[in-house]
Amino acid sequence: MDILRGSPALSEFRVNKLLTRCQAHQLPVTTLYAEFVHFADLHHPLDSMSREKLEKLLTYGPTLPPHAPEGTLFLVTPARYLVALVVKGDRYCP
């Protein structure tokens, strides 16, 4: 199983809105950050070309400079449906 970090899940506007709500409820929250995480269930390790294609496919949305998030981690995963990505030849078929 490969785990790949994705793009930020919240815009700056959304982060500020959530921080305001936290402060209104007197919660001890000083900053928020959320990002997408991709889990690739592979039958075998990817070669460098396939890995590059997968990383390119999973590059989308807003970007931030690379950093190591700090604080409490809350991992939320879908329970009822999963998105599968099928590779057929050189094409990715969602």
C-alpha positions, 0 to 999 in steps of 0.5 A: 500500500502506497500512501501519497500526500495530496493537495490542500483540502481547504482554501484560505477562505474556508480555513479562516471561516472555520477558525472564526467558528472555533473561536466563537465556540471558545475552542483552543484552536489556533490553526487548521490544515487539511489535505487529501491523502491517497491510498494506492493498493498495489499488486506490485511496486510501481516502476519510476515511470508509473509512479511519476504518472500516478503522482501527476494524476494526483496533482490538482487543486491549490498548492502550498509549499511543502511542509510537515503538518504539526498537531493532532491528526484526524484521518477521515476516510470514506465508509460507504464508497471508494473511488477506484482507479483502473489502469488499462494500458497507458490510460487511467480510467476512473 
